[in-house]
Structure formats: structure tokens, C-alpha cells
């Protein structure tokens, strides 16, 4: 059991080792969970050390890639498509389970632990940034 735990910790720690920088924006901890269906989601932490910017699009080699926000309405969790996401000046915006996330729909292949999911984040001011979500085990 301790060898399994050690392996899991090594995989999870490798996710936090990769950072992506574009001007004043830093993307870190980009991850996704394994899939066995037609959709998946990606998460990351976005730090902004400059003026407000806006994430205007996410592009990837998948049938549909969108930014969604999970919202609890009348006791039911729903997802809303977000055309744009404002990134506050000097702030942190977290894409995480149960909140904002990058949604991948129409998948034909499963994602497995260790896979890398490549996308381009497009910001209104900073421009495009290529990142990879690393698929990690579900907690």
C-alpha cells in the first residue's frame, strides 16, 4: 500500500511542476481526471500579476471545447457555458471541480492517467498560450 501511495504522490507532484507563463499571466497545476465516456474536464490555477485580462476562448483538437461554470440552482447542479472569463488584476482565478472548468465534449477516446491534453488558451490582451492538462488519478 505504501508503494501505491508513493507512486500516486509522484504523479500528483509532477502536475504542479509545470507552469506556463504569458506576460503577467501564469498557469499552474493544469490537470484533468481519467474519462470513460464522451466528455471530460480540465482544471488549472491562473495567476495574474498585471492588469485585468479576459479569457476569450479555449481551442483544442477535440469536437467541442468550452468554458463552463457549475452552479447550484434550486438544489440542482447545472453547467452554464461562459463565453468569456474575466481575470482580475493582480488576482488568482481557479478553474476547479464544482466551479469553472474547461469542458471537452464529443470525445471518442478515453483519457488515462499520464495522458496530456493539449489546448490553447486565448486571452483578449495577452494573446494565445499553449498548455497541457496532465491526467491524474481521481482522489
Order of alpha helices (4+ residues) and beta strands (2+ residues): alpha-beta-beta-beta-beta-beta-beta-beta-beta-beta-beta-beta
